[in-house]
Amino acid sequence: MRTEDFNFELPQELIAQYPTEKRGSSRLLVLDRATGRRTHAMIGDLPSFIESGSLMVFNDSKVRKARLYGIATDTGAKVEFLLLHPAKDGQAAEDSCSSWVAMSNKSRKQRIGRHFMFPDKLLGTITGDLPSGEKIISFDRALDDEFLERNGHIPLPPYIRREDEDLDAERYQTIYAKVIGSAASPTAGLHFTPEILDKIATAGVGMEWVTLHVGLGTFLPVRVDTIEEHQMHTEWYSVPERTAKAVNEAKKEGRKVVAVGTTSARTLESAWIGSELRPGSSNTDIFIYPGRSFRLVDQLFTNFHTPKSTLLMLVSAFAGKDLIMDTYREAIREGYRFFSYGDAMLIR
């Protein structure tokens, strides 16, 4: 299947540069996969579209201030680094680590052995190149989240064409974020407020959590001509015992499982082994695109995604490429806001 088949033209003004003034006030497009019917609503209406008895599964990963700026000691140039995860097996959050896998701007110039000075007189050195283009940067002392909280910046995606501001520290984080480790927000969850969660519970809908630390795959487009050639980067996930039990009971009883975001969907599909959801932690490089079926997820709540992205391919696998692309065209005509700080869609 051609990557170009997942391209679409999006007016720049529809790429949300800021969140809505009030969390939970975005628009909601509800798509019925069976009939193709589309309903235009608001996020506050979401509980009325979720069937009583359903189980919603959220990603509680917390975004770390993973963007750091260093000064090259040889030229004095300012270089941006995005710390993805500790440079060791597995991608779980660590209390502290001195070597990190990172993305950098002007990547080809950041050669092994080059030194950079960071805030608090922290010295970093490029010590490795990875085949996928990332760097390994080693620091002269361990970095912990306290250091990053003081000196790092919120890692806004590149299509948000501004520097991070104070408001992003709150609004680029879900209200239920708990397990620190993501280099990008699981953005479907940004819409939820305590009031909306209360309405969901009152409507008889269960809620459980998984963790998937969002990594490099969120930032990179598919660069090959055919999507089958694309290699996903790995991301660390964890499924608690309680969540596995709740999901397995829902599936046995024929109740709907609603994944909140593509990260929750990828976690659930990765941990579904045989005929049950297995608790525990692992890494996943699952790539879901048209032709691959969903085994567990019944409904999907998600944002509007970037052209030619693995996320757009995932929702196309869930609802059908032609229906999704047609729905995106309607969303553009209707002026929906796109991407991380944009509006949302419930696919039923």
C-alpha positions in Angstrom: 0.0 0.0 0.0 1.4 3.4 -1.0 2.3 5.9 1.7 1.0 8.7 -0.6 -2.5 7.2 -0.3 -2.6 8.6 3.2 -1.7 12.2 2.2 -4.2 15.1 2.4 -4.1 18.8 2.1 -4.7 20.7 5.3 -4.9 24.5 5.5 -2.3 25.8 7.9 -4.9 27.7 9.9 -6.5 24.4 11.0 -3.3 23.2 12.7 -4.0 24.1 16.4 -1.1 26.2 17.8 -2.7 26.5 21.2 -5.2 24.5 23.3 -8.7 25.8 23.7 -9.1 28.5 26.3 -10.8 26.0 28.6 -9.9 22.3 28.8 -12.8 20.1 27.6 -14.3 22.6 25.2 -13.1 21.1 21.9 -15.4 19.8 19.2 -16.2 16.1 18.7 -16.9 14.3 15.5 -18.6 10.9 16.0 -18.1 8.4 13.2 -20.3 5.2 12.9 -18.1 2.7 11.1 -21.1 0.5 10.1 -23.2 3.2 8.5 -20.7 5.9 7.7 -22.9 8.4 9.6 -21.1 11.4 11.1 -22.4 13.4 14.0 -21.0 16.8 15.0 -20.9 17.4 18.7 -18.8 18.7 21.6 -16.4 16.9 23.9 -18.8 17.4 26.8 -21.3 15.2 24.9 -18.9 12.3 24.8 -20.6 10.3 27.7 -23.9 10.2 25.8 -22.1 8.4 22.9 -20.5 5.7 25.0 -22.8 2.7 25.7 -23.4 2.0 29.4 -21.4 -1.0 30.5 -18.5 -0.2 28.2 -14.9 0.1 29.5 -12.7 3.0 28.6 -8.9 2.5 28.8 -6.7 5.6 29.2 -2.9 6.0 29.0 -1.5 7.5 32.2 2.0 8.3 30.9 3.3 11.6 31.9 5.4 13.9 29.7 8.8 14.8 30.9 10.4 18.2 30.1 12.6 16.3 27.6 13.7 19.2 25.4 17.2 20.6 26.3 19.3 23.2 24.7 23.1 22.9 24.8 25.9 25.1 23.6 28.5 23.3 21.4 31.9 23.9 23.0 33.7 24.1 19.7 31.6 26.6 17.9 29.3 28.2 20.4 26.2 27.1 18.4 23.0 26.5 20.2 21.7 22.9 19.6 18.4 21.4 20.6 18.1 17.8 22.0 15.0 15.8 22.6 15.7 13.1 25.2 13.6 10.0 24.2 14.6 7.4 26.8 17.5 6.1 28.8 20.1 4.4 26.6 19.6 0.9 28.0 17.4 -2.1 27.4 13.8 -1.2 27.9 12.2 2.2 28.0 10.7 2.4 31.4 11.2 5.7 33.3 14.3 5.7 35.4 15.0 7.7 38.5 18.2 9.0 36.9 20.4 8.1 34.0 23.6 9.6 32.5 23.2 8.3 28.9 20.1 9.0 26.8 18.9 8.2 23.3 18.0 11.6 21.8 17.0 13.5 18.6 18.9 16.6 17.7 18.5 19.4 15.2 21.2 19.6 12.5 21.7 15.9 13.3 24.5 15.3 10.8 26.7 17.9 12.4 26.4 16.3 15.8 29.2 13.8 15.5 30.6 11.3 18.0 32.9 13.1 20.4 31.3 16.5 20.1 30.8 18.3 23.5 27.9 20.5 24.7 27.4 22.6 27.8 24.0 22.5 29.3 22.4 24.4 32.2 23.8 23.9 35.7 27.3 23.3 34.1 26.2 19.9 32.8 28.5 18.6 30.2 27.2 16.3 27.5 29.1 14.3 24.8 27.8 12.5 21.7 28.9 8.9 22.2 26.9 7.0 19.7 24.9 7.0 16.4 22.0 4.7 16.0 20.9 3.4 12.6 17.5 5.1 12.8 19.2 8.5 13.1 19.1 9.1 16.9 22.1 10.0 18.9 23.4 8.7 22.2 24.4 11.6 24.4 26.2 10.9 27.7 26.4 13.4 30.5 29.0 13.9 33.2 26.4 13.2 35.8 23.1 11.4 35.9 20.0 13.3 34.8 16.9 13.0 36.9 13.4 14.4 36.4 14.1 17.1 39.0 16.9 18.5 36.8 14.7 18.3 33.7 11.8 20.0 35.5 14.1 22.9 36.3 16.0 23.2 33.0 14.0 21.3 30.3 11.2 22.4 28.1 7.9 20.8 27.2 8.6 18.8 23.9 5.9 20.4 21.7 5.7 18.7 18.3 7.3 20.5 15.3 4.0 21.5 13.8 3.3 23.8 16.8 5.5 26.6 15.5 6.3 28.4 18.7 8.4 28.0 21.8 6.7 26.3 24.8 5.0 28.6 27.3 4.0 28.3 30.9 0.5 27.1 29.9 1.9 24.1 28.1 3.3 22.7 31.3 -0.4 22.1 32.3 -2.2 21.8 29.0 0.2 19.4 27.2 -0.4 17.0 30.1 -3.5 14.9 30.8 -5.1 15.5 34.2 -4.5 11.9 35.2 -0.9 11.7 34.1 1.0 9.7 36.6 4.0 7.6 35.3 6.7 9.9 33.9 8.5 8.9 30.8 6.9 10.2 27.6 8.6 12.5 25.0 5.2 13.5 23.7 1.7 13.7 25.1 -0.9 11.0 24.6 -3.0 13.8 23.2 -6.4 12.2 23.0 -6.4 12.4 26.8 -5.9 16.1 26.8 -9.6 16.7 26.4 -10.7 15.1 29.7 -11.7 17.1 32.8 -12.7 15.9 36.2 -16.3 16.8 35.3 -16.3 14.8 32.1 -14.7 11.8 33.9 -17.5 12.0 36.5 -20.2 12.1 33.8 -18.6 9.0 32.2 -18.7 7.1 35.5 -22.3 8.3 36.1 -23.3 6.9 32.7 -22.2 3.5 33.8 -19.0 3.3 31.9 -15.9 1.8 33.5 -12.4 3.4 33.4 -9.0 1.7 33.6 -5.5 2.8 32.8 -2.4 1.4 31.0 1.0 3.1 30.5 2.8 3.6 27.2 5.6 6.0 27.0 5.2 7.9 23.8 8.5 8.1 21.8 10.1 8.8 18.5 7.4 7.3 16.3 5.1 10.2 17.1 7.5 12.7 15.5 8.6 10.9 12.4 6.6 10.6 9.1 6.6 7.4 7.1 9.5 8.0 4.7 9.2 4.9 2.5 7.1 4.6 -0.6 5.1 1.6 0.6 3.9 1.4 4.2 4.8 -2.3 4.5 8.5 -1.3 4.4 8.2 1.0 7.4 9.8 0.0 10.7 8.2 1.2 13.8 10.4 2.4 16.8 9.8 0.5 20.0 7.9 2.0 23.0 7.7 0.7 26.6 4.3 -0.2 28.0 2.8 -1.7 31.1 -0.6 -3.2 31.7 -1.6 -3.5 35.4 -3.3 -6.6 36.8 -6.4 -4.7 37.6 -6.7 -3.4 34.0 -6.1 -6.8 32.5 -8.8 -8.3 34.7 -11.3 -5.6 33.8 -10.7 -5.8 30.1 -10.9 -9.6 30.1 -14.2 -9.5 32.0 -15.6 -6.9 29.6 -14.7 -9.0 26.5 -16.1 -12.2 28.0 -19.4 -10.4 28.8 -19.6 -8.8 25.4 -19.2 -5.2 26.6 -17.4 -2.6 24.5 -13.7 -1.7 25.1 -13.0 1.9 24.2 -9.4 2.8 23.7 -8.6 6.5 24.6 -6.0 7.4 22.0 -3.8 5.4 19.6 -1.3 4.7 22.4 -3.9 2.9 24.5 -5.0 1.0 21.4 -1.5 0.0 20.6 -0.9 -1.1 24.2 -4.1 -3.2 24.3 -3.4 -4.8 20.9 0.2 -5.6 21.8 -0.7 -7.2 25.2 -3.6 -9.3 23.8 -2.2 -12.7 23.6 -4.3 -15.6 22.4 -7.7 -14.7 23.8 -6.8 -12.5 26.8 -5.1 -9.3 27.9 -1.8 -10.2 29.7 -0.7 -8.0 32.5 3.0 -6.9 32.7 5.5 -4.7 31.0 7.3 -5.0 27.7 8.3 -3.1 24.6 6.2 -2.9 21.4 6.9 -2.0 17.8 3.4 -2.9 16.7 2.4 -1.2 13.4 -1.3 -1.4 12.6 -2.3 -0.4 9.1 -5.1 -1.3 6.7 -5.2 -5.1 6.2 -4.4 -5.7 9.9 -7.4 -6.3 12.1 -8.0 -5.2 15.7 -8.5 -8.1 18.1 -9.5 -6.3 21.3 -10.5 -2.6 20.7 -14.1 -2.1 19.9 -14.2 1.7 19.8 -11.5 4.4 19.5 -11.4 8.0 20.8 -8.7 9.9 19.1 -7.5 13.3 17.7 -7.1 14.2 14.0 -3.7 13.0 12.8 -0.9 14.2 10.5 -0.7 13.2 6.8 1.2 10.0 6.0 1.6 9.2 9.6 1.4 5.8 11.3 -1.4 7.2 13.5 -3.5 8.0 10.4 -2.8 4.5 9.1 -3.9 3.0 12.4 -7.3 4.8 12.4 -7.7 3.8 8.7 -7.2 0.2 9.7 -9.9 0.6 12.4 -12.5 2.3 10.2 -11.4 1.8 6.6 -9.1 4.1 4.7 -11.7 5.5 2.3 -14.1 6.3 5.2 -11.4 7.9 7.2 -10.1 10.0 4.4 -13.6 11.1 3.5 -14.3 12.0 7.1 -11.1 14.0 7.3 -12.2 16.0 4.2 -15.5 16.7 6.0 -13.7 17.8 9.1 -11.6 20.2 7.1 -14.7 21.6 5.4 -16.3 22.0 8.9 -13.2 23.8 10.3 -12.2 21.2 12.9 -8.8 21.9 14.5 -6.1 19.3 13.9 -3.3 17.5 15.7 -2.2 17.6 19.3 -4.1 20.6 20.6 -7.0 20.1 18.1 -10.4 18.5 18.2 -11.4 14.9 18.6 -13.2 12.0 17.0 -15.0 9.0 18.4 -15.0 6.0 16.0 -17.7 3.6 17.0 
